[in-house]
Amino acid sequence: MTKSQRDTFHHGNLKAAALDAAYDLVAGTGHETLSLRQVAGAVGVAHRSIYNHFEDREALLDAVAMEGFTRLAALLRKATTAADYTRQYVRFALANPSIYSLMSSRRHGTMKHNPPLQAATHGVITEAMRVFCRPDQTSAERRRTVMKVYMILYGGISLYAAGILDLPNEQALVAELMAMTTSA
């Protein structure tokens, strides 16, 4: 008995199903080895079907990164203080290391060619500006404040994940980063 195409794919929206599958695959094994064939296999379609919705592997990875930024921004909208923001950001990064790695791999300078990814990224930046910046700051000062916060967060998370920081646990990392970002 052979399976017909209808037996292998029952989703109403292949693009959404492929994105969900790619997100889960990246979360599980990282973005470095993700292939369109893996994603197609996960949703039960021929790999060429994925090309109807994503130009190539990089376009699919951009979509997964966009989803990561969207989810992170949603968490950060709940932050009312710099400490809340830092805690939520660190928890997301440590709970989703492969997704965070993919998000960090997307070059901001080239995002102008991908407006949806750029908008999702700016959602996270907007929340940082809301929490860390003062209304009287100039545009340049606001930019520097946010860059400083992200450098501290990214650096701290990267060093902790690599085992370089001598901190006993995630809570200690959050405390150190909160101290640094609240004085940013």
N, C-alpha and C positions, 0 to 999 in steps of 0.2 A: 504494500500500500504506500503510495507516494503522497507527499504533502503538496497541496496546491498553495499558491501564494496567499489565498484567503485564510488557509489554515495556519500560516506562519506569522501573519501580521494582522492584528485586530485593532490597532490604535487608530483613532480618528485624526491625529495630527503627528505625522512622522517627524517633523522638525522638532516639536516639543519632546517627543519620545527619544529622539536621538540626542538632544541636549541633556535630558535627564540621565540617559545611559552614559554619556560622555562625562558628565559631572561625577557620577558614581565611580566610573572607572578611574578618573583622575584622582578622586579622593582616596581610592584604594591602592593604586600603584604608581601614581605620579603622572605628569604630563609628558615626560620625555619619551615614553614608548607608546603612547596612545596612537592607535591607527584607526582609520575610517572603517577598515574591515572588522576590527574589534567592536566598534559601535554598531555597525550593521548586524553583526552576529548577536549582539545583546538585545536588539529589538526585533530580530528575525526577518531581515530584509537583505536583498543583494546589496553589496557595498556600493554599487553604482547609484543606488537610490539615494544615498546620503548626499551625493553630489548635486541632487536637485535642490537641496536646501543649504548646503555649505560649499563654497567654492573649492575649498581644499582643507587640509588638516589645520593649517594656521587659522583659517576662518572659524573652524569648529572650536579650536582652543581659545580664540578671542571671545566666542560666545560663552564658553564655560567661565572664563575670567570675568566677563560681564555679569554673569549670574553670581559669582562670588562677591564682586563689588556691590551688587544690588542687595545681597543678603547681609553683608557687613554694614552697609549704610542703614538698612532697616534696624539693625541692632543699635547702631550709634545714635539714631534719632531719639532713642529712649534716654540717652545720657543727659544728665542735667548739670554735671560738673566735669571738670578736667579729669578728676579721679575716676568717675564713672566711665568716661570715654576711654581712658587708658585701660581700665579693667576689661571692658567689652572688647576692645581691639585685641588685647593680648589673649584673652580667652578664645576669640575666634581664630586667631593665628595658630595657637597651640592645639586647638581642637581639630583644626583643618589644615595640617601642615602642607599637604600636597596641593590643595587648592590655593593656599596662601603663597606657596612657591610659584605656582602658575601666575597668580595675580601680580606678583612682584617681577615676573619675567617680561611682562608686557611693557614696552618702552613708551613712556608718556609722550615723547616727541613725535612718534609716528601715529598717535591716536587720532590726530586730526583727519586721518584717512578712514577712520572708523568712528563716526559720530556716536553710535549707540554705546560703544565701549568707553569713549571719552566721557559721555554723560554719566555713565555708571560710576566711573572713577571720580568724577567731580562731585557725585553724591556723597562720597566718603570725605572728600576735601571740604565740601560745604559744611558738613557736620563738625569737622575740626575747626573751621573758621568760627562757627557759631559758639563753640565751647571755649576755645583758647584765645580768640582775638577780642580786642576791645573796640568799641565803636569809634573811638577817636584815632585809631591807627590808620596810617596811610595804606594804600594798596600794597606798596612795597613792604611795609612793616608787617602787614597781615600775611603776605606771601612768605616772608622770612620766618615768622612765627610758626606757620604750618610746616614749612620745610624742616625747621628745627625739631618740632614734635615728631615728624615722620622719621627723621634721621635717628632720633633717640629710640623710638619704638622699633624700627626695623633693625637697628644695630643691636639693641638689647635682646630682641627675640632671636635674631640670628646667632648671637653668641651663646645664648642659653640653649638653643636647639643643638648647637654643635658641642655642647658640654664644656665650653670654655669658661663661662661664668661660674664662680664658686657660690652658687645659691642652692639651698636645700630643696626648694620646690617652687611650683608655679606662683604660689601666694607671695613668696619672697621676691620673685621677679616682678610681679605686679606692684608690690610695695616700692621697690627701687625705682621702677619706671614712673610710677605715680609721683614720687618725690622729684624726679627729674623733669617730668612734663609739667607739673603744676608750678614749677619755678621757671618754666620756659618763657 
